[in-house]
C-alpha cells in the first residue's frame, strides 16, 4: 500500500509529460549526487542514457558522451563534477519545457525538438 507521499509521487509520474519525466530523472540523479548515493545516481543517469533516441544523431551522441562521463564520475565518487554537468543539462531541459508551455514563446532553435526527442 502506498503512503500519501508515495501515492502523490506515483500520480505525478503517471501524469507527467515525457519531457517532465526527463527533468524528474535529472532531479533524482542530482539529489543522489548530493547524498553520495552511488546506486541511485547510477540508475538515474543510466535511465537517461538508455532513453536516448539515436535517430537524432549528433545530439543523442553528445548526450551519450555526457552521460557516460557522469557515470564515470559517479563510479569514482566525484559527485560534484557529475552534479555540475547534470544541473546544467537539467536547466537546458527546463528552458525547453518553458518554451513549449508558453504560447508566446519565441520559436525554438533548429534541433531543439530533435534534442527533445533524443532523450
C-alpha positions as CSV (number, residue, x, y, z in Angstrom):
1,X,0.0,0.0,0.0
2,X,1.2,3.5,-0.8
3,X,1.7,6.2,1.7
4,X,0.3,9.7,0.9
5,X,3.6,10.9,-0.4
6,X,4.3,7.8,-2.4
7,X,0.8,8.0,-4.0
8,X,1.4,11.7,-4.8
9,X,4.7,10.8,-6.5
10,X,3.1,7.9,-8.4
11,X,0.4,10.2,-9.7
12,X,3.0,12.8,-10.6
13,X,4.9,10.3,-12.6
14,X,1.8,8.8,-14.3
15,X,0.6,12.2,-15.4
16,X,3.9,13.7,-16.4
17,X,4.8,14.5,-20.0
18,X,7.8,12.7,-21.4
19,X,9.8,15.9,-21.1
20,X,8.9,16.3,-17.5
21,X,9.9,12.7,-16.8
22,X,13.3,13.5,-18.2
23,X,13.5,16.5,-15.8
24,X,12.4,14.3,-12.9
25,X,15.2,11.8,-13.8
26,X,17.7,14.7,-13.6
27,X,16.2,15.7,-10.2
28,X,16.7,12.2,-8.9
29,X,20.3,12.0,-10.2
30,X,21.2,15.4,-8.7
31,X,19.7,14.5,-5.4
32,X,21.5,11.2,-5.3
33,X,24.8,13.0,-6.1
34,X,24.1,15.4,-3.1
35,X,23.5,12.4,-0.9
36,X,26.5,10.5,-2.4
37,X,24.1,7.6,-3.2
38,X,26.1,5.8,-5.9
39,X,23.4,3.2,-6.8
40,X,20.6,5.7,-7.2
41,X,22.8,8.2,-9.1
42,X,24.0,5.4,-11.5
43,X,20.4,4.2,-12.0
44,X,19.1,7.7,-12.8
45,X,21.8,8.6,-15.2
46,X,21.7,5.2,-16.8
47,X,17.9,5.7,-17.4
48,X,18.6,9.0,-19.1
49,X,21.3,7.3,-21.2
50,X,19.1,4.4,-22.1
51,X,16.3,6.6,-23.2
52,X,18.3,8.3,-25.9
53,X,17.0,8.0,-29.5
54,X,19.9,7.7,-31.8
55,X,17.8,8.6,-34.9
56,X,18.7,12.2,-33.8
57,X,22.4,11.6,-34.4
58,X,24.8,14.2,-33.1
59,X,22.6,15.5,-30.3
60,X,22.0,12.0,-29.0
61,X,25.7,11.1,-29.3
62,X,26.7,14.3,-27.5
63,X,24.3,13.5,-24.7
64,X,25.6,9.9,-24.6
65,X,29.1,11.2,-24.1
66,X,28.0,13.5,-21.3
67,X,26.0,10.7,-19.6
68,X,28.9,8.3,-19.8
69,X,31.2,10.9,-18.3
70,X,28.8,11.5,-15.5
71,X,28.6,7.7,-14.9
72,X,32.4,7.5,-14.7
73,X,32.5,10.4,-12.3
74,X,29.9,8.8,-10.1
75,X,31.8,5.5,-10.1
76,X,34.9,7.4,-9.0
77,X,32.8,9.1,-6.3
78,X,33.4,12.5,-8.0
79,X,29.8,13.5,-7.2
80,X,30.3,17.3,-7.5
81,X,31.6,17.0,-11.1
82,X,28.7,14.8,-12.2
83,X,26.2,17.0,-10.4
84,X,27.6,20.2,-12.1
85,X,27.0,18.7,-15.5
86,X,23.6,17.3,-14.6
87,X,22.4,20.6,-13.2
88,X,23.5,22.4,-16.4
89,X,21.7,19.8,-18.6
90,X,18.6,20.0,-16.4
91,X,18.5,23.8,-16.8
92,X,18.5,23.3,-20.6
93,X,15.6,21.0,-20.4
94,X,13.7,23.3,-18.1
95,X,14.2,26.1,-20.7
96,X,12.8,23.8,-23.4
97,X,9.8,22.9,-21.2
98,X,9.1,26.5,-20.5
99,X,9.2,27.4,-24.2
100,X,6.9,24.6,-25.1
101,X,4.4,25.5,-22.4
102,X,4.3,29.2,-23.3
103,X,2.1,30.2,-26.1
104,X,4.1,33.3,-26.9
105,X,7.4,31.6,-26.6
106,X,9.9,32.5,-29.3
107,X,10.5,30.0,-32.0
108,X,12.6,27.1,-30.9
109,X,16.0,26.9,-32.3
110,X,16.7,24.3,-35.0
111,X,17.5,21.0,-33.4
112,X,15.7,21.7,-30.2
113,X,12.8,19.3,-30.9
114,X,15.3,16.8,-32.1
115,X,17.1,17.1,-28.8
116,X,13.8,16.7,-27.0
117,X,13.1,13.5,-28.9
118,X,16.7,12.3,-28.3
119,X,16.1,11.9,-24.6
